[in-house]
Amino acid sequence: MRNFADVLYQRRLEADSNIILRMGCDFGKLPSWLQKSKLSEFGRNWAAVSEALAVYEKYLIETISPFISGIMPRLSLYLQYGAYGLRALECTIVQALKHELPVIIDARFAEFNIGQIPLAGNSVVGRVSGWDGMQPSNLHAHAVSIIPYYGEAMIRAYIELCSKMRRGLVIVVNNDTDWETLSGMSEKLVGKDVLGSGLCVLLENEYLNYLEMLHGKNLTAFIKFSQIFDIVEIQQFWESQADEIKNKTFICLDNEINAGVNQVASESIGKDEEAVRSHFSGCSEKAEFYQKLFKI
């Protein structure tokens, strides 16, 4: 696998898009036709939930893949369904890889051990003990996020892991983030073919004002707008950024694209694949709109 920065920035160039789709569904919010179809097929058990999630995200990825640069599955939303949720996540990752979409697992691991015990990130971006010694994780993500509760030592340990595996690392930003230290560490994850770093920061809600800290630093940013932002405020925020910032910033969207797709449809829709696909057409229209809005 190539360096994560090369994979991410090359995909953005090919798709002409800064959009990263955040993934993670609640079975109760899936379209009623899909719920009923899978409950009828599998019965009232977790297999029906897992299959419904996998099918929903398969069609979503197929529909909007031309307009996005990657996906960011939110691990906690899959873990609420236990092993069946992880199976749905694995299916979603497989679909993303089929469409050559980078996968960033928003895991926010807090586990950190000094010594011989592997980092928690091994289960996503590293190697785990398998049938014949150490094997690559079957989740096959290109990058993973952490909240660095244990400070600089934790960040360095994850950077070493990601550098060794040629994966990316996303640091969830807070008021204690040491930007200069992060910038100094970024060289280990810099791309070989495309300018940019695989060391990323994730800025959400009240931390969006920290985006200006990217000036003069070889860091990549993922930003998620608060739900209180309307489209005019989002557009003004983006247009106010310097080109240097825009060139290394990706926009994380979820409900902005797929809200509304879950409206109740005909009970027979699940029996007709073409009808199922048409049910997701609104997502592609929204994705294309945001693709143009956030163009550099």
C-alpha positions in Angstrom: 0.0 0.0 0.0 1.2 3.5 -0.8 1.7 6.2 1.7 -1.7 7.4 3.0 -1.0 11.1 2.0 -0.4 9.9 -1.6 -3.6 7.9 -1.6 -5.8 10.6 -0.1 -4.5 13.5 -2.2 -4.4 11.5 -5.4 -8.0 10.5 -4.9 -9.0 14.2 -4.3 -7.3 15.1 -7.6 -9.1 12.3 -9.5 -12.5 13.0 -8.0 -12.0 16.8 -7.9 -13.6 16.8 -4.5 -12.7 17.7 -0.9 -15.6 15.7 0.6 -15.2 13.0 3.1 -18.4 11.1 3.9 -18.8 10.2 7.5 -20.4 6.7 7.8 -22.4 5.0 10.5 -26.1 4.2 10.6 -28.7 3.5 13.2 -31.0 0.6 12.2 -34.0 2.5 13.6 -33.4 5.3 11.1 -33.0 3.2 8.0 -35.8 3.2 5.4 -38.8 1.1 6.5 -38.7 -0.9 3.3 -35.1 -2.0 4.0 -35.8 -2.8 7.7 -38.9 -4.9 6.8 -37.1 -6.7 3.9 -34.2 -7.9 6.1 -36.3 -8.8 9.1 -38.5 -10.9 6.7 -35.4 -12.5 5.3 -33.4 -13.2 8.5 -36.0 -12.9 11.2 -35.9 -10.6 14.2 -32.2 -11.0 15.1 -28.9 -9.1 14.8 -28.1 -10.7 11.4 -31.0 -8.7 9.9 -29.6 -5.5 11.4 -26.1 -6.2 10.1 -27.3 -7.0 6.6 -29.6 -4.0 6.5 -26.7 -1.7 7.5 -24.4 -3.3 4.9 -26.9 -3.0 2.1 -27.8 0.6 2.9 -24.2 1.7 2.9 -23.4 -0.3 -0.2 -25.9 1.6 -2.2 -24.9 4.9 -0.6 -21.3 4.4 -1.5 -22.1 3.3 -5.1 -24.3 6.3 -5.6 -22.0 9.1 -4.4 -18.5 7.7 -4.8 -17.9 9.9 -7.9 -18.3 13.0 -5.8 -16.2 12.2 -2.7 -12.6 11.7 -1.7 -13.1 9.1 0.9 -15.2 7.7 3.8 -14.8 8.1 7.5 -16.7 5.3 9.4 -17.5 6.2 13.0 -16.5 3.0 14.9 -18.7 3.7 17.9 -21.9 3.5 15.8 -20.9 0.0 14.6 -19.8 -1.2 17.9 -23.3 -0.7 19.4 -24.3 -3.8 17.4 -21.3 -5.8 18.6 -19.8 -8.4 16.3 -22.7 -7.9 13.8 -21.9 -4.2 13.6 -18.2 -5.0 12.9 -19.3 -7.3 10.1 -21.3 -4.4 8.6 -18.3 -2.2 8.9 -16.1 -4.7 7.2 -18.6 -4.9 4.3 -18.7 -1.1 4.0 -14.9 -1.0 3.9 -14.9 -3.6 1.1 -17.4 -1.5 -0.9 -15.2 1.6 -0.4 -12.1 -0.2 -1.6 -14.0 -1.4 -4.7 -14.5 2.3 -5.6 -10.9 3.2 -4.7 -12.0 5.3 -1.8 -9.6 5.9 1.1 -11.0 4.7 4.5 -10.4 6.7 7.7 -11.7 4.9 10.8 -12.9 7.5 13.3 -12.0 5.3 16.2 -10.7 7.9 18.8 -8.8 5.2 20.6 -7.8 6.1 24.1 -5.8 2.9 24.9 -2.0 3.3 25.1 0.6 1.1 26.6 4.3 1.6 26.9 6.2 -1.7 26.4 5.5 -4.8 24.4 1.7 -4.6 24.4 0.5 -3.6 20.9 -1.3 -0.3 20.5 -5.0 -0.5 20.1 -4.6 0.9 16.6 -3.2 -2.4 15.4 -6.7 -3.7 15.0 -7.4 -1.1 12.4 -4.1 0.0 10.7 -1.6 -2.5 11.9 -1.0 -6.2 12.1 -2.7 -8.7 14.5 -1.9 -12.3 15.5 -3.5 -14.5 13.0 -3.5 -18.0 11.4 0.2 -17.8 10.4 1.8 -15.3 12.7 1.1 -11.5 12.4 -1.4 -10.7 9.6 -2.8 -7.3 8.4 -6.0 -6.3 10.1 -9.1 -7.4 8.2 -10.6 -3.9 8.7 -8.0 -2.6 6.2 -8.3 1.1 7.0 -6.0 3.7 5.5 -6.0 5.8 8.6 -7.3 6.0 12.2 -8.2 8.8 14.6 -7.1 9.1 18.2 -7.8 11.4 21.1 -4.3 11.8 22.6 -5.2 11.6 26.3 -1.7 10.6 27.2 0.0 13.4 25.4 3.0 13.5 23.2 4.3 10.0 24.0 1.0 8.5 22.8 1.1 10.6 19.5 4.7 9.5 18.8 3.8 5.8 19.4 0.9 6.0 16.9 3.0 7.9 14.4 5.6 5.1 14.6 2.9 2.5 14.0 1.4 4.5 11.1 4.8 5.2 9.5 5.7 1.5 9.6 2.4 0.5 8.1 2.2 3.5 5.7 -1.1 4.6 7.1 -2.4 8.0 8.2 -3.1 9.3 11.7 -5.8 11.7 12.6 -5.5 13.7 15.9 -8.8 15.0 17.3 -8.1 18.6 18.2 -8.9 20.3 21.6 -7.7 23.4 23.4 -4.5 21.6 24.6 -3.3 20.7 21.1 0.4 21.5 20.6 0.5 22.6 17.0 4.2 23.2 16.8 4.9 19.7 18.1 2.5 18.1 15.6 4.0 20.0 12.8 7.5 18.8 13.8 6.2 15.2 13.8 4.4 15.4 10.4 7.5 14.7 8.3 7.3 11.0 9.1 4.0 10.7 7.3 4.6 13.1 4.4 3.6 11.8 0.9 6.2 10.6 -1.6 4.3 11.3 -4.8 1.8 14.1 -3.8 2.6 17.0 -1.5 0.8 16.7 1.8 1.0 14.9 5.1 -0.7 11.8 6.4 -0.7 13.4 9.9 -4.1 15.0 10.1 -6.1 17.0 12.6 -9.9 16.7 13.0 -11.6 20.0 13.9 -15.3 19.9 15.0 -17.7 22.5 16.2 -16.1 25.1 18.5 -12.6 24.2 17.2 -13.1 25.3 13.6 -11.3 28.6 14.4 -8.1 26.6 14.8 -8.0 25.9 11.1 -5.8 29.0 10.7 -3.1 27.1 12.7 -2.4 25.2 9.4 -0.5 28.2 8.1 3.1 27.2 7.4 2.6 23.7 8.7 2.6 20.4 6.8 -0.6 19.1 8.3 -3.8 17.9 6.7 -7.2 19.0 8.2 -10.6 17.3 8.4 -13.3 19.7 9.5 -16.9 19.0 10.5 -19.4 21.8 10.6 -21.7 22.1 13.6 -25.4 21.5 12.9 -26.1 25.1 13.9 -24.3 26.3 10.7 -26.6 27.0 7.8 -25.5 26.8 4.2 -24.7 30.5 3.9 -22.5 30.4 7.0 -20.7 27.3 5.7 -20.1 29.0 2.3 -18.8 32.2 3.9 -16.5 30.2 6.2 -15.0 28.3 3.3 -14.6 31.4 1.0 -12.8 33.3 3.8 -10.0 30.7 4.0 -6.7 31.2 2.2 -5.8 28.9 -0.7 -3.0 27.4 1.4 -5.5 26.3 3.9 -8.0 25.0 1.4 -5.4 23.0 -0.4 -4.9 20.8 2.7 -8.4 20.7 4.1 -11.1 18.1 3.6 -14.8 18.6 4.6 -16.5 15.8 6.6 -20.2 15.6 5.7 -22.9 13.1 6.7 -26.5 14.2 7.3 -25.9 17.1 4.8 -25.8 14.4 2.1 -27.9 11.5 3.2 -30.6 13.1 5.4 -33.9 12.6 3.6 -33.0 9.4 1.9 -34.6 7.6 4.8 -38.1 8.7 3.9 -40.6 6.0 3.8 -41.0 4.5 0.3 -43.2 1.9 -1.3 -43.2 -1.4 0.5 -42.3 -3.1 -2.8 -39.2 -1.0 -3.4 -36.9 -3.6 -1.9 -37.8 -6.1 -4.6 -36.7 -3.9 -7.5 -33.0 -3.1 -7.6 -33.5 -0.2 -10.0 -36.1 1.3 -7.6 -33.7 0.9 -4.7 -31.0 2.8 -6.6 -33.3 5.6 -7.6 -34.2 6.0 -3.9 -30.6 7.2 -3.3 -30.6 9.6 -6.3 -31.1 12.6 -3.9 -27.8 11.8 -2.2 -25.8 12.2 -5.5 -27.5 15.5 -6.1 -26.5 16.8 -2.7 -23.0 15.3 -2.9 -22.5 17.1 -6.3 -23.7 20.3 -4.8 -21.2 20.2 -2.0 -18.4 19.0 -4.3 -18.8 22.3 -6.2 -19.3 24.4 -3.1 -15.9 23.2 -1.6 -13.9 23.3 -4.8 -10.5 24.8 -4.5 
